[in-house]
Amino acid sequence: MTTSSFRAVFWDFGGVILSSPFDAFLQYEAKKGLPEGFLRKVNATNPDTNAWALLERNEVSPRDFDALFLAESTALGHPVPGADVLKLLAGDIRPAMVQALDTVKAAGYAMACLTNNVVGGDGTTPERREAVAAVMARFDAVIESSKVGCRKPETRFYEIACETLQVSPHECVFLDDLGVNLKPAAAMGMHTIKVINPDDALIALSAALQLSL
């Protein structure tokens, strides 16, 4: 049984359960001679209506994204095909986070994965897809931007997660690696944890849940 005042834990996927794709972005930028942080700059320009936002809401196809991102990056000074960016999204599964998932679930907390994702963006191996599916099977619900038609940091995305697990925001802990995604969740009443160092994040989660992780 849970011992804290919380009933549910919401987990981001890329950057929390998986290592951050931003590491792959930096490697790509170095290899291609791009300014450091350029890909994130493209994604942060017109963040509600740009190619990235449209793709995560499943409003455009990966092929459309390829051309749209190329146009947006070109306008910012450095042409980058969107297809190149999609190849950088697969991070490594963090075993300590998966172990934490199991501990939190065993303690009786409801769990949901809140992920901004894309349709057809996984060009990885069958073995990796099987490993990711095994992680996803641990959640009571997976809220995917490409399926619900909205995305973090839109408030509606968090409302859907709460409605799905039948909890109130103040009963939830939410882990994400992006402050922009945590801010609206905190405003709704969620206890938020920014994942920069996974070990530090698990210490914070352990304290919030009064649970040894």
Secondary structure by P-SEA (a helix, b strand, c coil): cccccccbbbbbccccccccaaaaaaaaaaaaccccaaaaaaaaccccccaaaaaaaccccaaaaaaaaaaaaaaacbbbbaaaaaaacbbbbcaaaaaaaaaaaaabbbbbbbcccccccccccaaaaaaaaaaaaaccccccccccccccccaaaaaaaaaaaccccccbbbbbcccccaaaaaaacccccccccaaaaaaaaaaaacccc
